[in-house]
Amino acid sequence: MAKALEYNATLAERIDLTDALTIFRIKPDQDPVRPWFVPGQYCVIGANNAEKPELGSVRRSMSIASAPEDEGPIEFYIRWVAKPESENPLTHLLWKIKAGDRLYMRPVAAGVFTVKDTIGLDDPRLRVMVAAGTGSAPFLSMLRSEIRKNPNVDLSKWVLLHGASYPDDLGYRDELAQMVERNKLKYWGTVSRPKEAPHWKGDTGRVESFFDGGRLDDLEKRCGLGGGDFNPKNVVIYICGLTGTITGTITPLFDRGFVPDFKRIREALGVPADIKDSVFYEQYDTEPVINVKDPAVVEPLKARMQAGLAKLS
Ligand SMILES: Cc1cc2nc3c(=O)[nH]c(=O)nc-3n(C[C@H](O)[C@H](O)[C@H](O)COP(=O)(O)OP(=O)(O)OC[C@H]3O[C@@H](n4cnc5c(N)ncnc54)[C@H](O)[C@@H]3O)c2cc1C
């Protein structure tokens, strides 16, 4: 049992977008000296189980959705997990707390899922961000940070693809629509249960289906690229969410020569050491993205990766 956490933060505000999706704004007791994180990083929040003290405390990583330049509370975009794996799930404790309640937040940021730590700030390529559910949080931080630094910034090299079950689950749509309008962000939301949302006029299917066969040609056009140009010479991919989204996105991208930033996958697919990574991901669960130990899985993917790399050379 994890020992009790000493609370050091207050929930300043919670905005329930749906029953299972909430924006939490948390105010640490001691305001960290800003900027204390880089957009894309996460920190740890936690709580003690007051109703069942015998279960102790729980802490989980959460991507920071606010920009480092933002004053005031730190924002998180969190899903209530219906089928938790642990007996003391943090999201079930968080769903009971209200504004003014106390909790734990480690005011130290971690992670290298940042532009700075991946391609570098000056990389001119199109940045295609693929998010499922609350996986949009680190991308919000990145986009917001650009806007805080310059409200008129040109975001045309940023593309956000956001997938959810229903339109109401596509959090932050109004803010993102403003960025489309004012800053030329390219943003497309997609819903996987359109039959239950007859008024939805946007894209349908899971977010990874943007990369399936003919749909990738369509995405390429929407991004303003010529035929076949959706490749690592012009595009870098960021993915955030659960395994299914990551596997479903990187697999069709092997055909275009995109290389994941994951040593064991690179090695299994025979990627030469001098070829740079062009797909970066932040994974919210622990399932393997590709079972590199299973030749039946690896061999066909290796053939696709090699063919994709050959097309680029
Ligand atoms: C670097 C990092 C950043 C993260 N940032 C966020 C974030 O910004 N927002 C957020 O909601 N979660 C985020 N997570 C997931 C979070 O840390 C927890 O795993 C999640 O909240 C479940 O914790 P729990 O204690 O309630 O459930 P647990 O008992 O820990 O159950 C874990 C189960 O929850 C599932 N799960 C985890 N995350 C999600 C999710 N977002 N949607 C649906 N199912 C999920 C996993 O598949 C796993 O089966 C992040 C994880 C990591 C590693």
The ligand as an SDF file (V2000), in Angstrom:
LIG
                    3D

 53 58  0  0  0  0  0  0  0  0999 V2000
    3.2780   10.2430  -19.6650 C   0  0  0  0  0  0  0  0  0  0  0  0
    1.8090   10.0090  -19.4000 C   0  0  0  0  0  0  0  0  0  0  0  0
    0.9200   11.0680  -19.4860 C   0  0  0  0  0  0  0  0  0  0  0  0
   -0.4420   10.8540  -19.2750 C   0  0  0  0  0  0  0  0  0  0  0  0
   -1.3000   11.9040  -19.4060 N   0  0  0  0  0  0  0  0  0  0  0  0
   -2.6360   11.7030  -19.2790 C   0  0  0  0  0  0  0  0  0  0  0  0
   -3.5470   12.7890  -19.4920 C   0  0  0  0  0  0  0  0  0  0  0  0
   -3.1630   13.9270  -19.7830 O   0  0  0  0  0  0  0  0  0  0  0  0
   -4.8660   12.5230  -19.3480 N   0  0  0  0  0  0  0  0  0  0  0  0
   -5.3440   11.2720  -19.0400 C   0  0  0  0  0  0  0  0  0  0  0  0
   -6.5760   11.0910  -18.9590 O   0  0  0  0  0  0  0  0  0  0  0  0
   -4.4890   10.2400  -18.8240 N   0  0  0  0  0  0  0  0  0  0  0  0
   -3.1600   10.4320  -18.9270 C   0  0  0  0  0  0  0  0  0  0  0  0
   -2.2980    9.3910  -18.6920 N   0  0  0  0  0  0  0  0  0  0  0  0
   -2.8270    8.1330  -18.1410 C   0  0  0  0  0  0  0  0  0  0  0  0
   -2.8010    8.2050  -16.6180 C   0  0  0  0  0  0  0  0  0  0  0  0
   -1.4630    8.2590  -16.1280 O   0  0  0  0  0  0  0  0  0  0  0  0
   -3.4650    6.9800  -15.9770 C   0  0  0  0  0  0  0  0  0  0  0  0
   -2.9530    5.8040  -16.5180 O   0  0  0  0  0  0  0  0  0  0  0  0
   -4.9560    6.9890  -16.1680 C   0  0  0  0  0  0  0  0  0  0  0  0
   -5.5020    8.1900  -15.6770 O   0  0  0  0  0  0  0  0  0  0  0  0
   -5.5930    5.8220  -15.4540 C   0  0  0  0  0  0  0  0  0  0  0  0
   -5.2140    5.8380  -14.0980 O   0  0  0  0  0  0  0  0  0  0  0  0
   -6.1140    5.1680  -12.9840 P   0  0  0  0  0  0  0  0  0  0  0  0
   -5.3080    5.1000  -11.7400 O   0  0  0  0  0  0  0  0  0  0  0  0
   -7.4690    5.8310  -12.8990 O   0  0  0  0  0  0  0  0  0  0  0  0
   -6.3980    3.7050  -13.5770 O   0  0  0  0  0  0  0  0  0  0  0  0
   -5.4710    2.4090  -13.4940 P   0  0  0  0  0  0  0  0  0  0  0  0
   -5.9350    1.5160  -12.4280 O   0  0  0  0  0  0  0  0  0  0  0  0
   -4.0400    2.8480  -13.4870 O   0  0  0  0  0  0  0  0  0  0  0  0
   -5.8450    1.7620  -14.9080 O   0  0  0  0  0  0  0  0  0  0  0  0
   -5.0190    1.8860  -16.0100 C   0  0  0  0  0  0  0  0  0  0  0  0
   -5.8820    1.5790  -17.2170 C   0  0  0  0  0  0  0  0  0  0  0  0
   -6.3960    2.7890  -17.7220 O   0  0  0  0  0  0  0  0  0  0  0  0
   -6.2680    2.8300  -19.1370 C   0  0  0  0  0  0  0  0  0  0  0  0
   -6.0520    4.2360  -19.4780 N   0  0  0  0  0  0  0  0  0  0  0  0
   -4.9950    5.0080  -19.1170 C   0  0  0  0  0  0  0  0  0  0  0  0
   -5.1450    6.2510  -19.6160 N   0  0  0  0  0  0  0  0  0  0  0  0
   -6.3020    6.2640  -20.2880 C   0  0  0  0  0  0  0  0  0  0  0  0
   -6.9890    7.2640  -21.0090 C   0  0  0  0  0  0  0  0  0  0  0  0
   -6.5110    8.5180  -21.1030 N   0  0  0  0  0  0  0  0  0  0  0  0
   -8.1690    6.9510  -21.6000 N   0  0  0  0  0  0  0  0  0  0  0  0
   -8.6660    5.6960  -21.4870 C   0  0  0  0  0  0  0  0  0  0  0  0
   -8.0580    4.6960  -20.8090 N   0  0  0  0  0  0  0  0  0  0  0  0
   -6.8940    4.9790  -20.2190 C   0  0  0  0  0  0  0  0  0  0  0  0
   -5.0820    1.9740  -19.4430 C   0  0  0  0  0  0  0  0  0  0  0  0
   -5.2790    1.3260  -20.6690 O   0  0  0  0  0  0  0  0  0  0  0  0
   -5.0760    0.9830  -18.3360 C   0  0  0  0  0  0  0  0  0  0  0  0
   -5.7680   -0.1710  -18.7640 O   0  0  0  0  0  0  0  0  0  0  0  0
   -0.9150    9.5690  -18.9230 C   0  0  0  0  0  0  0  0  0  0  0  0
   -0.0120    8.5030  -18.8230 C   0  0  0  0  0  0  0  0  0  0  0  0
    1.3290    8.7130  -19.0650 C   0  0  0  0  0  0  0  0  0  0  0  0
    2.2750    7.5490  -18.9640 C   0  0  0  0  0  0  0  0  0  0  0  0
  1  2  1  0
  2  3  1  0
  2 52  2  0
  3  4  2  0
  4  5  1  0
  4 50  1  0
  5  6  2  0
  6  7  1  0
  6 13  1  0
  7  8  2  0
  7  9  1  0
  9 10  1  0
 10 11  2  0
 10 12  1  0
 12 13  2  0
 13 14  1  0
 14 15  1  0
 14 50  1  0
 15 16  1  0
 16 17  1  0
 16 18  1  0
 18 19  1  0
 18 20  1  0
 20 21  1  0
 20 22  1  0
 22 23  1  0
 23 24  1  0
 24 25  2  0
 24 26  1  0
 24 27  1  0
 27 28  1  0
 28 29  2  0
 28 30  1  0
 28 31  1  0
 31 32  1  0
 32 33  1  0
 33 34  1  0
 33 48  1  0
 34 35  1  0
 35 36  1  0
 35 46  1  0
 36 37  1  0
 36 45  1  0
 37 38  2  0
 38 39  1  0
 39 40  1  0
 39 45  2  0
 40 41  1  0
 40 42  2  0
 42 43  1  0
 43 44  2  0
 44 45  1  0
 46 47  1  0
 46 48  1  0
 48 49  1  0
 50 51  2  0
 51 52  1  0
 52 53  1  0
M  END
$$$$
